[in-house]
Every structure is written in structure tokens, then in C-alpha cells.
Amino acid sequence: MNKLNFNEIYILENEVALLRPLTMQDFDNLLPYSINEPTLWTYSLVSAGGGADQMRHYLNLAMDKKAKQDSYPFIIFDKRIKEYAGSTRFYDYQAHHNTVQLGYTWYGKKFWGTGLNKNCKYLILQFAFETLGLDRVEFRADNNNARSIAAMKSLGCTVEGVLRQNCATEVGRRDSIVLSILKDEWFGGVGEKLLLRC
């Protein structure tokens, strides 16, 4: 078992996607999404939509969480069309429990339904279970975010339940659905099935 090293530069890639560590230098790569597609963050607890100040704030928070060894954010590059597509991250890493959450995932709308998400999720889950040897990867989403929930179920996640009003948002409180994949499930067929769908 290898612990997640927050100082390590992890590069995850296949023929479709490349994930590398997100940095403040990615501001220009992601700013167009903030300006042109602010609704990408409708269900997010941390929005980058609305322009330069919001994107800079989003990146600053991500870098701060990484410095505190809570999160490891990635930027996503679509190798087929050679464009930056969005971001995802490990967060709430708990070495003692050998678990992590996977989220803060978003893509520009032109990448929706292209298979990019499945390729990214396969790469990051393979890394989580086969390189880091984690026992559990957890996913959470706003319980009203049907698109995100459907995407997580399609990866092979198991729904565990709903945390009622567990998060404060700009418009009130939200219910969060909790899903997960366990190491035994990944090696028991979830990983292989997901690879076949990439």
C-alpha cells in the first residue's frame, strides 16, 4: 500500500484522457468555462462560475486544500481534440482509514457524453485501488443532481443513502447522496466493466 503523496506529480493517462496536477498556472486554461458556462457549478458547493475572480478563488481553495494534505486536484485534458476539459480531485483523504472521496468533477459541456468522464474515472479509480491500494472511494452529490448521480451509478457505484441537509449552500441547505466503490468490488468486476465502457 502506497500513501497518497501530495508532493508527488501524478500523471494518469490513456489514449483519450490525461490527468495531471492542477496548479494556479491553469487559470487561463479554465477561465473560459467560468465566463461562458457558469451553470457548470449549479450543484457545486464551491463555484468557479462567473469570471476571473471566481476562478481564481476556486483555484486558491484547491491549492490550499492540497497544502493541507486534504485534497489532490487534477486538471483534465482531452487528448483526442487537444483541449483542457475540466477538473476533478481526490479529497477528504484519510490515510488511517485508507479511504478517499472523489469529486469536485466538472467538464465543459462540449465534453458531455463523449466518454471522457468514464476514461477519467477509470484512470483515477485504477490509481486509487491498484496503485494506492485504497479500501474505499466515496462519492457525494447534491441529491437533486440527477445527471451526476446517473453518471456515478454508471461507473459501478453503490448508493449508500442520503445525508439530510448536511451541507450549507448559497440558497439554503442541501441533501447529499452518498455512493461508493470498495476495493473488493473494483477487483471483483467493477473495474473490468468500466474499462470495457471506455
C-alpha positions, 0 to 999 in steps of 0.5 A, a space after each residue: 500500500 502506497 500513501 497518497 503523496 501530495 508532493 508527488 506529480 501524478 500523471 494518469 493517462 490513456 489514449 483519450 484522457 490525461 490527468 495531471 496536477 492542477 496548479 494556479 498556472 491553469 487559470 487561463 486554461 479554465 477561465 473560459 468555462 467560468 465566463 461562458 458556462 457558469 451553470 457548470 457549478 449549479 450543484 457545486 458547493 464551491 463555484 468557479 462560475 462567473 469570471 476571473 475572480 471566481 476562478 481564481 478563488 476556486 483555484 486558491 481553495 484547491 491549492 490550499 486544500 492540497 497544502 493541507 494534505 486534504 485534497 489532490 486536484 487534477 486538471 483534465 485534458 482531452 487528448 483526442 481534440 487537444 483541449 483542457 476539459 475540466 477538473 476533478 480531485 481526490 479529497 477528504 483523504 484519510 490515510 488511517 482509514 485508507 479511504 478517499 472521496 472523489 469529486 469536485 468533477 466538472 467538464 465543459 459541456 462540449 465534453 458531455 457524453 463523449 466518454 471522457 468522464 468514464 476514461 477519467 474515472 477509470 484512470 483515477 479509480 485504477 490509481 486509487 485501488 491498484 496503485 494506492 491500494 485504497 479500501 474505499 472511494 466515496 462519492 457525494 452529490 447534491 441529491 437533486 443532481 440527477 445527471 451526476 448521480 446517473 453518471 456515478 451509478 454508471 461507473 459501478 457505484 453503490 448508493 449508500 443513502 442520503 445525508 439530510 441537509 448536511 451541507 450549507 449552500 448559497 440558497 439554503 441547505 442541501 441533501 447529499 447522496 452518498 455512493 461508493 466503490 470498495 476495493 473488493 468490488 473494483 477487483 471483483 468486476 467493477 473495474 473490468 466493466 468500466 474499462 470495457 465502457 471506455 
